[in-house]
Amino acid sequence: MRTQSLRQFANRYIKLDRQGKYLYRKHRAYVIRKMIDDLFVIRQVPPSWQALQSEQIHKLVRYWKKQNINPVTIMRYMTIIRRFLQMNDCSVADIDNQSLELSRPKTRKKRKKTIPPDIWKSLHDPIARVIMGLQTEFGLTFKEAILIKPHIQVREGSLWITRDIAFNSTDRSIPIRTESQKAVLNLFNWLTKQYGNLLQLKSYEEIRIIWRSALAKHCLSSSKSWRYLYAKQMYAYLLPNYGNYKICWLIRDEMGIKSLNTLWLYLKN
């Protein structure tokens, strides 16, 4: 009988309250009716809306929490309920979000995974290691890394990327400055016997499978280009000896980058 009385009162209010768009009015009606139904379920139905107690609202919210209703959803329910009670002169104290222990869950900031430039050393398969090393230590693209040939492109103090394999069809030269670069080339020469390229060892499909498998073990994307690491580490390496403008010019020239914005994205990746 109490439930029926509450419903009748609520229905009259719902019909009279024309504020807001149709869908919002429909949602308000749903929330008020849900409130009545759930008060009945937990046996907390008041004799009238004016007799509704704070404790009954608290028990209702605890019930919703047990039903695994999202706290944000409950907070939205309570906004509608508080408005309904206020509009009908039903004064209920201590039903604000803080009193009901409702708060928005703090969104955890996703930690950006830091990839060290020498990540290539942690890859066990030699083909994957060479591909990653050529990207991170020389700024090559994946395609350039599998097409490069030691007897043509590897020179005394530099790597010469010829236009026939360059991603932008333009020759470029990359100086060999560090021991890590030499280590990558030594592994590359050993793997290819200083003659052929990686495509002469395995088919393109096999290389892609090896590449995906190696990176998956480190939770890294096989579709991403890792040559941005070359830009980052080379910028830090050259900074003690050159100014910002000179460094950016050198790195863009060595990586075949025309746009300064692209280099900026690489440095901030």
KELUM-345348 format. One record per residue (C-alpha): residue number from 1; x, y, z. Coordinates in pm, 1 decimal, padded with zeros to 6 digits, always signed. Layout:
! residues N
+-----+----------+----------+----------+
: pos :        X :        Y :        Z :
+-----+----------+----------+----------+
: NUM :        X :        Y :        Z :
...
+-----+----------+----------+----------+
***
This chain:
! residues 269
+-----+----------+----------+----------+
: pos :        X :        Y :        Z :
+-----+----------+----------+----------+
:   1 : +00000.0 : +00000.0 : +00000.0 :
:   2 : +00283.9 : +00238.0 : +00088.5 :
:   3 : +00461.9 : +00160.3 : -00238.1 :
:   4 : +00146.1 : +00229.8 : -00438.5 :
:   5 : +00098.8 : +00562.3 : -00262.3 :
:   6 : +00457.6 : +00666.4 : -00335.9 :
:   7 : +00418.2 : +00567.1 : -00702.2 :
:   8 : +00096.2 : +00765.5 : -00744.5 :
:   9 : +00256.1 : +01075.2 : -00594.0 :
:  10 : +00567.3 : +01033.6 : -00810.4 :
:  11 : +00363.2 : +00978.6 : -01127.4 :
:  12 : +00170.7 : +01301.8 : -01071.4 :
:  13 : +00497.1 : +01488.9 : -01025.2 :
:  14 : +00652.6 : +01326.8 : -01334.8 :
:  15 : +00358.5 : +01434.5 : -01551.7 :
:  16 : +00375.4 : +01792.2 : -01425.1 :
:  17 : +00754.3 : +01829.4 : -01444.1 :
:  18 : +00820.4 : +01928.2 : -01807.4 :
:  19 : +01170.6 : +02063.3 : -01753.7 :
:  20 : +01438.6 : +01931.7 : -01988.1 :
:  21 : +01434.9 : +01732.6 : -02309.9 :
:  22 : +01216.0 : +01427.1 : -02357.1 :
:  23 : +01493.2 : +01170.9 : -02301.3 :
:  24 : +01607.8 : +01342.3 : -01981.7 :
:  25 : +01248.6 : +01354.4 : -01851.1 :
:  26 : +01217.2 : +00984.9 : -01930.4 :
:  27 : +01541.1 : +00912.3 : -01743.6 :
:  28 : +01420.0 : +01112.8 : -01440.5 :
:  29 : +01102.9 : +00903.9 : -01432.1 :
:  30 : +01310.2 : +00583.9 : -01453.2 :
:  31 : +01531.2 : +00688.2 : -01159.0 :
:  32 : +01238.5 : +00780.6 : -00931.1 :
:  33 : +01057.2 : +00455.8 : -01011.0 :
:  34 : +01377.0 : +00257.2 : -00958.2 :
:  35 : +01420.0 : +00427.2 : -00621.8 :
:  36 : +01069.2 : +00320.6 : -00514.1 :
:  37 : +01119.3 : -00037.7 : -00635.0 :
:  38 : +01456.5 : -00074.6 : -00462.9 :
:  39 : +01331.2 : +00076.6 : -00136.5 :
:  40 : +01067.8 : -00197.2 : -00146.2 :
:  41 : +01333.7 : -00463.4 : -00211.0 :
:  42 : +01537.7 : -00357.7 : +00093.1 :
:  43 : +01219.9 : -00308.6 : +00300.1 :
:  44 : +01276.3 : +00059.8 : +00363.2 :
:  45 : +00956.7 : +00203.5 : +00211.1 :
:  46 : +00845.1 : +00515.2 : +00406.1 :
:  47 : +00473.7 : +00582.1 : +00472.6 :
:  48 : +00501.1 : +00895.6 : +00256.6 :
:  49 : +00764.8 : +01098.2 : +00074.4 :
:  50 : +00761.4 : +01356.1 : +00353.6 :
:  51 : +00843.4 : +01079.1 : +00603.6 :
:  52 : +01151.9 : +00959.8 : +00411.8 :
:  53 : +01453.0 : +00936.4 : +00644.3 :
:  54 : +01821.5 : +00993.6 : +00576.1 :
:  55 : +01907.2 : +00640.4 : +00692.7 :
:  56 : +01673.5 : +00492.8 : +00431.4 :
:  57 : +01857.5 : +00679.7 : +00155.2 :
:  58 : +02191.9 : +00562.3 : +00296.3 :
:  59 : +02071.4 : +00200.8 : +00293.5 :
:  60 : +01945.3 : +00244.5 : -00062.0 :
:  61 : +02284.4 : +00373.0 : -00178.8 :
:  62 : +02463.1 : +00086.7 : -00000.9 :
:  63 : +02230.1 : -00154.8 : -00178.8 :
:  64 : +02313.5 : +00000.9 : -00515.8 :
:  65 : +02682.6 : -00029.1 : -00437.8 :
:  66 : +02636.1 : -00400.2 : -00363.0 :
:  67 : +02463.3 : -00430.2 : -00700.3 :
:  68 : +02790.9 : -00304.2 : -00855.0 :
:  69 : +02629.1 : +00007.3 : -00994.4 :
:  70 : +02899.3 : +00252.5 : -01095.5 :
:  71 : +02953.4 : +00524.4 : -00829.1 :
:  72 : +02922.7 : +00792.1 : -01098.7 :
:  73 : +02585.4 : +00646.7 : -01201.1 :
:  74 : +02468.7 : +00650.0 : -00837.4 :
:  75 : +02578.5 : +01013.4 : -00808.9 :
:  76 : +02366.4 : +01095.8 : -01113.8 :
:  77 : +02072.6 : +00909.6 : -00960.3 :
:  78 : +02113.8 : +01112.2 : -00642.0 :
:  79 : +02116.2 : +01441.9 : -00833.5 :
:  80 : +01772.6 : +01353.1 : -00971.1 :
:  81 : +01647.4 : +01223.0 : -00634.3 :
:  82 : +01761.0 : +01533.6 : -00442.9 :
:  83 : +01589.4 : +01756.7 : -00696.8 :
:  84 : +01271.0 : +01548.8 : -00673.6 :
:  85 : +01267.8 : +01568.9 : -00293.1 :
:  86 : +01341.6 : +01941.9 : -00293.0 :
:  87 : +01064.9 : +02015.5 : -00544.5 :
:  88 : +00816.3 : +01830.2 : -00324.9 :
:  89 : +00919.9 : +01984.0 : +00009.0 :
:  90 : +01067.9 : +01658.1 : +00138.4 :
:  91 : +01354.9 : +01771.6 : +00356.0 :
:  92 : +01611.4 : +01494.1 : +00407.9 :
:  93 : +01944.1 : +01582.0 : +00569.0 :
:  94 : +02288.0 : +01431.9 : +00502.1 :
:  95 : +02225.3 : +01287.5 : +00157.5 :
:  96 : +02498.3 : +01479.3 : -00022.8 :
:  97 : +02765.9 : +01280.2 : -00204.5 :
:  98 : +03018.8 : +01317.5 : +00075.1 :
:  99 : +02775.0 : +01193.6 : +00341.8 :
: 100 : +02682.3 : +00900.2 : +00116.5 :
: 101 : +03054.0 : +00826.6 : +00059.9 :
: 102 : +03019.4 : +00876.9 : -00312.2 :
: 103 : +03306.0 : +01008.4 : -00520.4 :
: 104 : +03433.8 : +00981.7 : -00871.7 :
: 105 : +03709.5 : +00720.8 : -00901.1 :
: 106 : +04045.8 : +00881.2 : -00964.5 :
: 107 : +04163.8 : +00803.6 : -01314.0 :
: 108 : +04506.2 : +00649.2 : -01305.1 :
: 109 : +04752.6 : +00815.7 : -01530.8 :
: 110 : +04877.0 : +00565.4 : -01779.2 :
: 111 : +05247.8 : +00534.5 : -01735.1 :
: 112 : +05432.1 : +00592.9 : -02055.2 :
: 113 : +05665.0 : +00303.6 : -02117.5 :
: 114 : +06020.9 : +00428.0 : -02157.3 :
: 115 : +06208.0 : +00243.9 : -02430.2 :
: 116 : +06589.1 : +00265.9 : -02402.0 :
: 117 : +06785.8 : +00315.7 : -02726.9 :
: 118 : +06973.6 : -00010.2 : -02663.7 :
: 119 : +06649.3 : -00211.6 : -02662.4 :
: 120 : +06791.3 : -00399.4 : -02962.2 :
: 121 : +07038.3 : -00577.1 : -02731.6 :
: 122 : +06752.6 : -00743.7 : -02542.3 :
: 123 : +06604.2 : -00906.9 : -02854.2 :
: 124 : +06721.6 : -01267.2 : -02875.6 :
: 125 : +06668.0 : -01338.1 : -03243.9 :
: 126 : +06965.2 : -01195.7 : -03441.9 :
: 127 : +06749.3 : -01082.1 : -03735.1 :
: 128 : +06512.1 : -00890.7 : -03505.9 :
: 129 : +06811.9 : -00753.2 : -03315.5 :
: 130 : +06973.4 : -00620.1 : -03633.1 :
: 131 : +06648.2 : -00462.8 : -03758.5 :
: 132 : +06590.6 : -00289.5 : -03425.5 :
: 133 : +06956.4 : -00185.5 : -03402.1 :
: 134 : +06954.0 : -00030.5 : -03748.9 :
: 135 : +06641.1 : +00165.8 : -03654.6 :
: 136 : +06755.2 : +00287.8 : -03312.9 :
: 137 : +07128.6 : +00335.4 : -03381.8 :
: 138 : +07110.5 : +00464.5 : -03740.9 :
: 139 : +06755.6 : +00597.5 : -03783.0 :
: 140 : +06663.1 : +00356.8 : -04062.6 :
: 141 : +06307.7 : +00255.3 : -04145.9 :
: 142 : +06204.2 : -00111.3 : -04126.6 :
: 143 : +06217.3 : -00144.6 : -04505.3 :
: 144 : +06561.4 : +00016.4 : -04526.6 :
: 145 : +06688.0 : -00216.2 : -04253.8 :
: 146 : +06593.7 : -00530.6 : -04445.8 :
: 147 : +06719.9 : -00399.0 : -04782.8 :
: 148 : +07057.6 : -00257.7 : -04679.9 :
: 149 : +07366.3 : -00453.4 : -04799.5 :
: 150 : +07700.0 : -00437.7 : -04613.6 :
: 151 : +07921.9 : -00441.3 : -04923.0 :
: 152 : +07730.9 : -00148.9 : -05077.6 :
: 153 : +07593.1 : +00067.0 : -04796.7 :
: 154 : +07846.6 : +00014.7 : -04515.1 :
: 155 : +08151.7 : +00237.2 : -04560.6 :
: 156 : +08459.0 : +00320.9 : -04355.1 :
: 157 : +08304.1 : +00579.7 : -04125.1 :
: 158 : +07943.8 : +00599.0 : -04233.1 :
: 159 : +07633.6 : +00421.9 : -04354.5 :
: 160 : +07534.7 : +00524.7 : -04705.1 :
: 161 : +07163.9 : +00488.7 : -04773.1 :
: 162 : +07127.9 : +00493.2 : -05149.9 :
: 163 : +06818.9 : +00627.9 : -05322.8 :
: 164 : +06716.6 : +00282.2 : -05449.2 :
: 165 : +06639.6 : +00168.2 : -05092.1 :
: 166 : +06577.8 : +00502.9 : -04917.1 :
: 167 : +06218.7 : +00562.8 : -04806.3 :
: 168 : +06222.8 : +00907.3 : -04972.7 :
: 169 : +06428.7 : +00800.9 : -05278.6 :
: 170 : +06710.2 : +01036.2 : -05174.8 :
: 171 : +07070.9 : +00949.5 : -05090.0 :
: 172 : +07179.8 : +01018.8 : -04736.5 :
: 173 : +07482.9 : +00943.5 : -04519.4 :
: 174 : +07479.1 : +00850.1 : -04151.0 :
: 175 : +07810.7 : +00886.9 : -03962.8 :
: 176 : +07930.2 : +00602.1 : -03741.2 :
: 177 : +07998.4 : +00779.9 : -03413.0 :
: 178 : +07941.3 : +00533.6 : -03128.9 :
: 179 : +08048.7 : +00188.5 : -03015.7 :
: 180 : +07684.7 : +00076.9 : -03016.9 :
: 181 : +07663.6 : +00158.6 : -03387.1 :
: 182 : +07976.5 : -00047.1 : -03451.7 :
: 183 : +07828.8 : -00337.0 : -03252.4 :
: 184 : +07513.9 : -00334.2 : -03467.0 :
: 185 : +07719.8 : -00336.1 : -03787.1 :
: 186 : +07941.1 : -00618.8 : -03658.9 :
: 187 : +07631.6 : -00828.9 : -03589.8 :
: 188 : +07489.1 : -00732.4 : -03929.1 :
: 189 : +07810.9 : -00828.2 : -04111.2 :
: 190 : +07827.8 : -01159.9 : -03926.5 :
: 191 : +07465.4 : -01238.4 : -04005.6 :
: 192 : +07483.4 : -01153.8 : -04376.4 :
: 193 : +07842.7 : -01271.5 : -04430.6 :
: 194 : +07917.4 : -00912.5 : -04541.7 :
: 195 : +07739.6 : -00960.2 : -04871.3 :
: 196 : +07361.3 : -00999.8 : -04895.4 :
: 197 : +07075.2 : -00830.5 : -04716.2 :
: 198 : +06827.2 : -00979.0 : -04469.1 :
: 199 : +06582.6 : -01061.1 : -04748.3 :
: 200 : +06839.1 : -01304.5 : -04885.3 :
: 201 : +06834.2 : -01489.5 : -04553.4 :
: 202 : +06458.0 : -01506.5 : -04504.4 :
: 203 : +06147.8 : -01414.3 : -04702.1 :
: 204 : +05965.6 : -01090.9 : -04617.0 :
: 205 : +05680.8 : -01287.3 : -04453.9 :
: 206 : +05925.4 : -01485.8 : -04238.9 :
: 207 : +06104.7 : -01169.0 : -04131.2 :
: 208 : +05771.8 : -01009.2 : -04032.0 :
: 209 : +05683.5 : -01315.2 : -03822.4 :
: 210 : +06025.4 : -01309.0 : -03651.5 :
: 211 : +05989.3 : -00933.0 : -03592.1 :
: 212 : +05638.3 : -00959.4 : -03445.8 :
: 213 : +05734.2 : -01250.6 : -03221.8 :
: 214 : +06046.7 : -01077.9 : -03087.2 :
: 215 : +05865.7 : -00753.6 : -03006.7 :
: 216 : +05561.6 : -00928.8 : -02858.7 :
: 217 : +05787.1 : -01074.3 : -02586.9 :
: 218 : +05861.0 : -00717.0 : -02478.2 :
: 219 : +05500.5 : -00596.7 : -02526.1 :
: 220 : +05610.5 : -00370.1 : -02810.7 :
: 221 : +05428.5 : -00292.7 : -03133.9 :
: 222 : +05568.9 : -00447.5 : -03451.8 :
: 223 : +05391.3 : -00191.1 : -03669.5 :
: 224 : +05557.3 : +00106.4 : -03501.0 :
: 225 : +05874.0 : +00264.7 : -03634.5 :
: 226 : +06145.8 : +00278.4 : -03368.9 :
: 227 : +06382.2 : +00511.7 : -03549.8 :
: 228 : +06263.1 : +00803.2 : -03336.7 :
: 229 : +06497.9 : +00662.5 : -03069.8 :
: 230 : +06789.8 : +00749.3 : -03296.8 :
: 231 : +06677.4 : +01112.5 : -03305.0 :
: 232 : +06643.7 : +01124.3 : -02926.7 :
: 233 : +06975.4 : +00964.9 : -02839.2 :
: 234 : +07170.2 : +01146.2 : -03112.6 :
: 235 : +07031.1 : +01480.8 : -02996.5 :
: 236 : +07160.5 : +01409.7 : -02644.8 :
: 237 : +07492.6 : +01280.8 : -02784.1 :
: 238 : +07558.4 : +01590.4 : -02997.4 :
: 239 : +07427.1 : +01851.1 : -02753.0 :
: 240 : +07759.2 : +01910.7 : -02568.7 :
: 241 : +07932.2 : +02006.5 : -02895.3 :
: 242 : +07666.3 : +02175.9 : -03107.7 :
: 243 : +07382.1 : +02422.3 : -03074.7 :
: 244 : +07017.3 : +02325.8 : -03108.8 :
: 245 : +06983.2 : +02451.0 : -03467.4 :
: 246 : +07293.1 : +02263.4 : -03587.2 :
: 247 : +07186.8 : +01939.4 : -03415.4 :
: 248 : +06836.8 : +01950.8 : -03562.6 :
: 249 : +06981.7 : +02015.3 : -03908.0 :
: 250 : +07223.8 : +01719.6 : -03876.9 :
: 251 : +06960.1 : +01475.2 : -03750.8 :
: 252 : +06709.6 : +01575.7 : -04018.1 :
: 253 : +06976.4 : +01528.9 : -04284.5 :
: 254 : +07082.8 : +01188.4 : -04148.1 :
: 255 : +06726.3 : +01061.2 : -04114.9 :
: 256 : +06597.4 : +01207.9 : -04439.5 :
: 257 : +06343.3 : +01424.5 : -04257.0 :
: 258 : +06230.8 : +01743.5 : -04428.2 :
: 259 : +05977.7 : +01864.5 : -04173.5 :
: 260 : +06097.4 : +02018.7 : -03848.9 :
: 261 : +05762.5 : +01918.5 : -03695.7 :
: 262 : +05836.0 : +01551.7 : -03767.9 :
: 263 : +06170.4 : +01579.1 : -03590.4 :
: 264 : +06000.5 : +01755.3 : -03299.3 :
: 265 : +05752.6 : +01466.3 : -03270.0 :
: 266 : +06041.1 : +01217.9 : -03273.2 :
: 267 : +06222.7 : +01405.9 : -02997.4 :
: 268 : +05906.2 : +01428.8 : -02784.8 :
: 269 : +05779.0 : +01074.1 : -02857.6 :
+-----+----------+----------+----------+
***
